[in-house]
Amino acid sequence: AAIETMYDSGKVVAAVCHGPVCFADCVRADGMPLVSGLKVTGFSNTEEDAVQLSAVVPFMLEDKLKELGGKYEKGDDWNSKVCVDGKLVTGQNPQSSEECANAVIAILK
């Protein structure tokens, strides 16, 4: 509920790598999934395969974000990729952490 409250209040919401998993159950005030219609990224299917954890995770994050109506974008594996859509900021992998933080700072200025 905290993420939904922050997003619906116009606050910045950000997550990197597997962090966007937290958006899977979040809905906006209009009842739509939080990520629906928004540009998002998170740990990709190919990165999950590369670390041999595809059979371990409860769901593939890339697939889930797409299923929820997110406009998933992916960069090259293990390279920084950040999506900013309004006040939602997401990073694909750990290499995206600094760029994601800078995107949040830019929004807050």
Phi and psi in radians as a Rosetta constraint file:
Dihedral C 1 N 2 CA 2 C 2 CIRCULARHARMONIC -1.122 0.35
Dihedral N 2 CA 2 C 2 N 3 CIRCULARHARMONIC -0.733 0.35
Dihedral C 2 N 3 CA 3 C 3 CIRCULARHARMONIC -1.112 0.35
Dihedral N 3 CA 3 C 3 N 4 CIRCULARHARMONIC -0.796 0.35
Dihedral C 3 N 4 CA 4 C 4 CIRCULARHARMONIC -1.076 0.35
Dihedral N 4 CA 4 C 4 N 5 CIRCULARHARMONIC -0.747 0.35
Dihedral C 4 N 5 CA 5 C 5 CIRCULARHARMONIC -1.097 0.35
Dihedral N 5 CA 5 C 5 N 6 CIRCULARHARMONIC -0.774 0.35
Dihedral C 5 N 6 CA 6 C 6 CIRCULARHARMONIC -1.090 0.35
Dihedral N 6 CA 6 C 6 N 7 CIRCULARHARMONIC -0.841 0.35
Dihedral C 6 N 7 CA 7 C 7 CIRCULARHARMONIC -1.094 0.35
Dihedral N 7 CA 7 C 7 N 8 CIRCULARHARMONIC -0.823 0.35
Dihedral C 7 N 8 CA 8 C 8 CIRCULARHARMONIC -1.172 0.35
Dihedral N 8 CA 8 C 8 N 9 CIRCULARHARMONIC -0.322 0.35
Dihedral C 8 N 9 CA 9 C 9 CIRCULARHARMONIC -1.584 0.35
Dihedral N 9 CA 9 C 9 N 10 CIRCULARHARMONIC 0.056 0.35
Dihedral C 9 N 10 CA 10 C 10 CIRCULARHARMONIC 1.419 0.35
Dihedral N 10 CA 10 C 10 N 11 CIRCULARHARMONIC 0.276 0.35
Dihedral C 10 N 11 CA 11 C 11 CIRCULARHARMONIC -1.487 0.35
Dihedral N 11 CA 11 C 11 N 12 CIRCULARHARMONIC 2.766 0.35
Dihedral C 11 N 12 CA 12 C 12 CIRCULARHARMONIC -1.276 0.35
Dihedral N 12 CA 12 C 12 N 13 CIRCULARHARMONIC 2.340 0.35
Dihedral C 12 N 13 CA 13 C 13 CIRCULARHARMONIC -2.163 0.35
Dihedral N 13 CA 13 C 13 N 14 CIRCULARHARMONIC 2.228 0.35
Dihedral C 13 N 14 CA 14 C 14 CIRCULARHARMONIC -2.432 0.35
Dihedral N 14 CA 14 C 14 N 15 CIRCULARHARMONIC 2.604 0.35
Dihedral C 14 N 15 CA 15 C 15 CIRCULARHARMONIC -2.729 0.35
Dihedral N 15 CA 15 C 15 N 16 CIRCULARHARMONIC 2.603 0.35
Dihedral C 15 N 16 CA 16 C 16 CIRCULARHARMONIC -2.234 0.35
Dihedral N 16 CA 16 C 16 N 17 CIRCULARHARMONIC 2.577 0.35
Dihedral C 16 N 17 CA 17 C 17 CIRCULARHARMONIC 1.118 0.35
Dihedral N 17 CA 17 C 17 N 18 CIRCULARHARMONIC -2.001 0.35
Dihedral C 17 N 18 CA 18 C 18 CIRCULARHARMONIC -1.471 0.35
Dihedral N 18 CA 18 C 18 N 19 CIRCULARHARMONIC -0.123 0.35
Dihedral C 18 N 19 CA 19 C 19 CIRCULARHARMONIC -0.947 0.35
Dihedral N 19 CA 19 C 19 N 20 CIRCULARHARMONIC -0.660 0.35
Dihedral C 19 N 20 CA 20 C 20 CIRCULARHARMONIC -1.084 0.35
Dihedral N 20 CA 20 C 20 N 21 CIRCULARHARMONIC -0.102 0.35
Dihedral C 20 N 21 CA 21 C 21 CIRCULARHARMONIC -0.950 0.35
Dihedral N 21 CA 21 C 21 N 22 CIRCULARHARMONIC -0.581 0.35
Dihedral C 21 N 22 CA 22 C 22 CIRCULARHARMONIC -1.122 0.35
Dihedral N 22 CA 22 C 22 N 23 CIRCULARHARMONIC -0.305 0.35
Dihedral C 22 N 23 CA 23 C 23 CIRCULARHARMONIC -1.451 0.35
Dihedral N 23 CA 23 C 23 N 24 CIRCULARHARMONIC -0.163 0.35
Dihedral C 23 N 24 CA 24 C 24 CIRCULARHARMONIC -1.010 0.35
Dihedral N 24 CA 24 C 24 N 25 CIRCULARHARMONIC -0.624 0.35
Dihedral C 24 N 25 CA 25 C 25 CIRCULARHARMONIC -1.850 0.35
Dihedral N 25 CA 25 C 25 N 26 CIRCULARHARMONIC 0.146 0.35
Dihedral C 25 N 26 CA 26 C 26 CIRCULARHARMONIC -1.558 0.35
Dihedral N 26 CA 26 C 26 N 27 CIRCULARHARMONIC 2.409 0.35
Dihedral C 26 N 27 CA 27 C 27 CIRCULARHARMONIC -2.219 0.35
Dihedral N 27 CA 27 C 27 N 28 CIRCULARHARMONIC 2.606 0.35
Dihedral C 27 N 28 CA 28 C 28 CIRCULARHARMONIC -1.394 0.35
Dihedral N 28 CA 28 C 28 N 29 CIRCULARHARMONIC 3.026 0.35
Dihedral C 28 N 29 CA 29 C 29 CIRCULARHARMONIC -1.020 0.35
Dihedral N 29 CA 29 C 29 N 30 CIRCULARHARMONIC -0.496 0.35
Dihedral C 29 N 30 CA 30 C 30 CIRCULARHARMONIC -1.437 0.35
Dihedral N 30 CA 30 C 30 N 31 CIRCULARHARMONIC 0.038 0.35
Dihedral C 30 N 31 CA 31 C 31 CIRCULARHARMONIC 1.551 0.35
Dihedral N 31 CA 31 C 31 N 32 CIRCULARHARMONIC -0.093 0.35
Dihedral C 31 N 32 CA 32 C 32 CIRCULARHARMONIC -1.446 0.35
Dihedral N 32 CA 32 C 32 N 33 CIRCULARHARMONIC 2.670 0.35
Dihedral C 32 N 33 CA 33 C 33 CIRCULARHARMONIC -0.958 0.35
Dihedral N 33 CA 33 C 33 N 34 CIRCULARHARMONIC 2.511 0.35
Dihedral C 33 N 34 CA 34 C 34 CIRCULARHARMONIC -0.917 0.35
Dihedral N 34 CA 34 C 34 N 35 CIRCULARHARMONIC -0.710 0.35
Dihedral C 34 N 35 CA 35 C 35 CIRCULARHARMONIC -1.515 0.35
Dihedral N 35 CA 35 C 35 N 36 CIRCULARHARMONIC -0.109 0.35
Dihedral C 35 N 36 CA 36 C 36 CIRCULARHARMONIC -0.994 0.35
Dihedral N 36 CA 36 C 36 N 37 CIRCULARHARMONIC 2.163 0.35
Dihedral C 36 N 37 CA 37 C 37 CIRCULARHARMONIC 1.364 0.35
Dihedral N 37 CA 37 C 37 N 38 CIRCULARHARMONIC 0.034 0.35
Dihedral C 37 N 38 CA 38 C 38 CIRCULARHARMONIC -1.878 0.35
Dihedral N 38 CA 38 C 38 N 39 CIRCULARHARMONIC 2.584 0.35
Dihedral C 38 N 39 CA 39 C 39 CIRCULARHARMONIC -1.239 0.35
Dihedral N 39 CA 39 C 39 N 40 CIRCULARHARMONIC 2.201 0.35
Dihedral C 39 N 40 CA 40 C 40 CIRCULARHARMONIC -2.478 0.35
Dihedral N 40 CA 40 C 40 N 41 CIRCULARHARMONIC 2.818 0.35
Dihedral C 40 N 41 CA 41 C 41 CIRCULARHARMONIC -2.546 0.35
Dihedral N 41 CA 41 C 41 N 42 CIRCULARHARMONIC 2.996 0.35
Dihedral C 41 N 42 CA 42 C 42 CIRCULARHARMONIC 3.121 0.35
Dihedral N 42 CA 42 C 42 N 43 CIRCULARHARMONIC 3.132 0.35
Dihedral C 42 N 43 CA 43 C 43 CIRCULARHARMONIC -0.903 0.35
Dihedral N 43 CA 43 C 43 N 44 CIRCULARHARMONIC 2.185 0.35
Dihedral C 43 N 44 CA 44 C 44 CIRCULARHARMONIC -1.433 0.35
Dihedral N 44 CA 44 C 44 N 45 CIRCULARHARMONIC 2.820 0.35
Dihedral C 44 N 45 CA 45 C 45 CIRCULARHARMONIC -1.025 0.35
Dihedral N 45 CA 45 C 45 N 46 CIRCULARHARMONIC -0.726 0.35
Dihedral C 45 N 46 CA 46 C 46 CIRCULARHARMONIC -1.203 0.35
Dihedral N 46 CA 46 C 46 N 47 CIRCULARHARMONIC -0.571 0.35
Dihedral C 46 N 47 CA 47 C 47 CIRCULARHARMONIC -1.226 0.35
Dihedral N 47 CA 47 C 47 N 48 CIRCULARHARMONIC -0.700 0.35
Dihedral C 47 N 48 CA 48 C 48 CIRCULARHARMONIC -1.095 0.35
Dihedral N 48 CA 48 C 48 N 49 CIRCULARHARMONIC -0.739 0.35
Dihedral C 48 N 49 CA 49 C 49 CIRCULARHARMONIC -1.070 0.35
Dihedral N 49 CA 49 C 49 N 50 CIRCULARHARMONIC -0.723 0.35
Dihedral C 49 N 50 CA 50 C 50 CIRCULARHARMONIC -1.091 0.35
Dihedral N 50 CA 50 C 50 N 51 CIRCULARHARMONIC -0.575 0.35
Dihedral C 50 N 51 CA 51 C 51 CIRCULARHARMONIC -1.627 0.35
Dihedral N 51 CA 51 C 51 N 52 CIRCULARHARMONIC 0.104 0.35
Dihedral C 51 N 52 CA 52 C 52 CIRCULARHARMONIC 1.014 0.35
Dihedral N 52 CA 52 C 52 N 53 CIRCULARHARMONIC 0.712 0.35
Dihedral C 52 N 53 CA 53 C 53 CIRCULARHARMONIC -2.079 0.35
Dihedral N 53 CA 53 C 53 N 54 CIRCULARHARMONIC 0.166 0.35
Dihedral C 53 N 54 CA 54 C 54 CIRCULARHARMONIC -1.015 0.35
Dihedral N 54 CA 54 C 54 N 55 CIRCULARHARMONIC -0.590 0.35
Dihedral C 54 N 55 CA 55 C 55 CIRCULARHARMONIC -1.473 0.35
Dihedral N 55 CA 55 C 55 N 56 CIRCULARHARMONIC -0.133 0.35
Dihedral C 55 N 56 CA 56 C 56 CIRCULARHARMONIC -1.712 0.35
Dihedral N 56 CA 56 C 56 N 57 CIRCULARHARMONIC -0.685 0.35
Dihedral C 56 N 57 CA 57 C 57 CIRCULARHARMONIC -1.201 0.35
Dihedral N 57 CA 57 C 57 N 58 CIRCULARHARMONIC 2.618 0.35
Dihedral C 57 N 58 CA 58 C 58 CIRCULARHARMONIC -1.131 0.35
Dihedral N 58 CA 58 C 58 N 59 CIRCULARHARMONIC -0.493 0.35
Dihedral C 58 N 59 CA 59 C 59 CIRCULARHARMONIC -2.812 0.35
Dihedral N 59 CA 59 C 59 N 60 CIRCULARHARMONIC 2.764 0.35
Dihedral C 59 N 60 CA 60 C 60 CIRCULARHARMONIC -1.419 0.35
Dihedral N 60 CA 60 C 60 N 61 CIRCULARHARMONIC 2.117 0.35
Dihedral C 60 N 61 CA 61 C 61 CIRCULARHARMONIC -1.052 0.35
Dihedral N 61 CA 61 C 61 N 62 CIRCULARHARMONIC -0.767 0.35
Dihedral C 61 N 62 CA 62 C 62 CIRCULARHARMONIC -0.981 0.35
Dihedral N 62 CA 62 C 62 N 63 CIRCULARHARMONIC -0.814 0.35
Dihedral C 62 N 63 CA 63 C 63 CIRCULARHARMONIC -1.104 0.35
Dihedral N 63 CA 63 C 63 N 64 CIRCULARHARMONIC -0.734 0.35
Dihedral C 63 N 64 CA 64 C 64 CIRCULARHARMONIC -1.128 0.35
Dihedral N 64 CA 64 C 64 N 65 CIRCULARHARMONIC -0.767 0.35
Dihedral C 64 N 65 CA 65 C 65 CIRCULARHARMONIC -1.082 0.35
Dihedral N 65 CA 65 C 65 N 66 CIRCULARHARMONIC -0.693 0.35
Dihedral C 65 N 66 CA 66 C 66 CIRCULARHARMONIC -1.160 0.35
Dihedral N 66 CA 66 C 66 N 67 CIRCULARHARMONIC -0.766 0.35
Dihedral C 66 N 67 CA 67 C 67 CIRCULARHARMONIC -1.006 0.35
Dihedral N 67 CA 67 C 67 N 68 CIRCULARHARMONIC -0.611 0.35
Dihedral C 67 N 68 CA 68 C 68 CIRCULARHARMONIC -1.440 0.35
Dihedral N 68 CA 68 C 68 N 69 CIRCULARHARMONIC 0.052 0.35
Dihedral C 68 N 69 CA 69 C 69 CIRCULARHARMONIC 1.601 0.35
Dihedral N 69 CA 69 C 69 N 70 CIRCULARHARMONIC 0.144 0.35
Dihedral C 69 N 70 CA 70 C 70 CIRCULARHARMONIC -1.246 0.35
Dihedral N 70 CA 70 C 70 N 71 CIRCULARHARMONIC 2.565 0.35
Dihedral C 70 N 71 CA 71 C 71 CIRCULARHARMONIC -1.572 0.35
Dihedral N 71 CA 71 C 71 N 72 CIRCULARHARMONIC 1.401 0.35
Dihedral C 71 N 72 CA 72 C 72 CIRCULARHARMONIC -1.162 0.35
Dihedral N 72 CA 72 C 72 N 73 CIRCULARHARMONIC 2.307 0.35
Dihedral C 72 N 73 CA 73 C 73 CIRCULARHARMONIC -2.147 0.35
Dihedral N 73 CA 73 C 73 N 74 CIRCULARHARMONIC 2.505 0.35
Dihedral C 73 N 74 CA 74 C 74 CIRCULARHARMONIC -2.309 0.35
Dihedral N 74 CA 74 C 74 N 75 CIRCULARHARMONIC 2.386 0.35
Dihedral C 74 N 75 CA 75 C 75 CIRCULARHARMONIC -1.706 0.35
Dihedral N 75 CA 75 C 75 N 76 CIRCULARHARMONIC -3.065 0.35
Dihedral C 75 N 76 CA 76 C 76 CIRCULARHARMONIC -1.101 0.35
Dihedral N 76 CA 76 C 76 N 77 CIRCULARHARMONIC 2.529 0.35
Dihedral C 76 N 77 CA 77 C 77 CIRCULARHARMONIC -0.922 0.35
Dihedral N 77 CA 77 C 77 N 78 CIRCULARHARMONIC 2.398 0.35
Dihedral C 77 N 78 CA 78 C 78 CIRCULARHARMONIC 1.139 0.35
Dihedral N 78 CA 78 C 78 N 79 CIRCULARHARMONIC 0.316 0.35
Dihedral C 78 N 79 CA 79 C 79 CIRCULARHARMONIC -2.032 0.35
Dihedral N 79 CA 79 C 79 N 80 CIRCULARHARMONIC 2.679 0.35
Dihedral C 79 N 80 CA 80 C 80 CIRCULARHARMONIC -1.118 0.35
Dihedral N 80 CA 80 C 80 N 81 CIRCULARHARMONIC 2.325 0.35
Dihedral C 80 N 81 CA 81 C 81 CIRCULARHARMONIC -2.575 0.35
Dihedral N 81 CA 81 C 81 N 82 CIRCULARHARMONIC 2.151 0.35
Dihedral C 81 N 82 CA 82 C 82 CIRCULARHARMONIC -2.240 0.35
Dihedral N 82 CA 82 C 82 N 83 CIRCULARHARMONIC 2.428 0.35
Dihedral C 82 N 83 CA 83 C 83 CIRCULARHARMONIC -2.014 0.35
Dihedral N 83 CA 83 C 83 N 84 CIRCULARHARMONIC 2.337 0.35
Dihedral C 83 N 84 CA 84 C 84 CIRCULARHARMONIC -2.145 0.35
Dihedral N 84 CA 84 C 84 N 85 CIRCULARHARMONIC 2.117 0.35
Dihedral C 84 N 85 CA 85 C 85 CIRCULARHARMONIC -2.334 0.35
Dihedral N 85 CA 85 C 85 N 86 CIRCULARHARMONIC 1.762 0.35
Dihedral C 85 N 86 CA 86 C 86 CIRCULARHARMONIC 1.130 0.35
Dihedral N 86 CA 86 C 86 N 87 CIRCULARHARMONIC -2.128 0.35
Dihedral C 86 N 87 CA 87 C 87 CIRCULARHARMONIC -1.751 0.35
Dihedral N 87 CA 87 C 87 N 88 CIRCULARHARMONIC 0.161 0.35
Dihedral C 87 N 88 CA 88 C 88 CIRCULARHARMONIC -1.734 0.35
Dihedral N 88 CA 88 C 88 N 89 CIRCULARHARMONIC 2.144 0.35
Dihedral C 88 N 89 CA 89 C 89 CIRCULARHARMONIC -2.170 0.35
Dihedral N 89 CA 89 C 89 N 90 CIRCULARHARMONIC 2.194 0.35
Dihedral C 89 N 90 CA 90 C 90 CIRCULARHARMONIC -2.309 0.35
Dihedral N 90 CA 90 C 90 N 91 CIRCULARHARMONIC 2.550 0.35
Dihedral C 90 N 91 CA 91 C 91 CIRCULARHARMONIC -2.132 0.35
Dihedral N 91 CA 91 C 91 N 92 CIRCULARHARMONIC 2.512 0.35
Dihedral C 91 N 92 CA 92 C 92 CIRCULARHARMONIC -1.257 0.35
Dihedral N 92 CA 92 C 92 N 93 CIRCULARHARMONIC -0.681 0.35
Dihedral C 92 N 93 CA 93 C 93 CIRCULARHARMONIC -2.727 0.35
Dihedral N 93 CA 93 C 93 N 94 CIRCULARHARMONIC 3.096 0.35
Dihedral C 93 N 94 CA 94 C 94 CIRCULARHARMONIC -0.983 0.35
Dihedral N 94 CA 94 C 94 N 95 CIRCULARHARMONIC -0.529 0.35
Dihedral C 94 N 95 CA 95 C 95 CIRCULARHARMONIC -1.150 0.35
Dihedral N 95 CA 95 C 95 N 96 CIRCULARHARMONIC -0.225 0.35
Dihedral C 95 N 96 CA 96 C 96 CIRCULARHARMONIC -1.604 0.35
Dihedral N 96 CA 96 C 96 N 97 CIRCULARHARMONIC -0.069 0.35
Dihedral C 96 N 97 CA 97 C 97 CIRCULARHARMONIC -1.004 0.35
Dihedral N 97 CA 97 C 97 N 98 CIRCULARHARMONIC -0.866 0.35
Dihedral C 97 N 98 CA 98 C 98 CIRCULARHARMONIC -1.150 0.35
Dihedral N 98 CA 98 C 98 N 99 CIRCULARHARMONIC -0.776 0.35
Dihedral C 98 N 99 CA 99 C 99 CIRCULARHARMONIC -1.099 0.35
Dihedral N 99 CA 99 C 99 N 100 CIRCULARHARMONIC -0.658 0.35
Dihedral C 99 N 100 CA 100 C 100 CIRCULARHARMONIC -1.145 0.35
Dihedral N 100 CA 100 C 100 N 101 CIRCULARHARMONIC -0.782 0.35
Dihedral C 100 N 101 CA 101 C 101 CIRCULARHARMONIC -1.081 0.35
Dihedral N 101 CA 101 C 101 N 102 CIRCULARHARMONIC -0.723 0.35
Dihedral C 101 N 102 CA 102 C 102 CIRCULARHARMONIC -1.123 0.35
Dihedral N 102 CA 102 C 102 N 103 CIRCULARHARMONIC -0.617 0.35
Dihedral C 102 N 103 CA 103 C 103 CIRCULARHARMONIC -1.143 0.35
Dihedral N 103 CA 103 C 103 N 104 CIRCULARHARMONIC -0.698 0.35
Dihedral C 103 N 104 CA 104 C 104 CIRCULARHARMONIC -1.124 0.35
Dihedral N 104 CA 104 C 104 N 105 CIRCULARHARMONIC -0.780 0.35
Dihedral C 104 N 105 CA 105 C 105 CIRCULARHARMONIC -1.041 0.35
Dihedral N 105 CA 105 C 105 N 106 CIRCULARHARMONIC -0.755 0.35
Dihedral C 105 N 106 CA 106 C 106 CIRCULARHARMONIC -1.074 0.35
Dihedral N 106 CA 106 C 106 N 107 CIRCULARHARMONIC -0.662 0.35
Dihedral C 106 N 107 CA 107 C 107 CIRCULARHARMONIC -1.177 0.35
Dihedral N 107 CA 107 C 107 N 108 CIRCULARHARMONIC -0.663 0.35
Dihedral C 107 N 108 CA 108 C 108 CIRCULARHARMONIC -1.328 0.35
Dihedral N 108 CA 108 C 108 N 109 CIRCULARHARMONIC -0.286 0.35
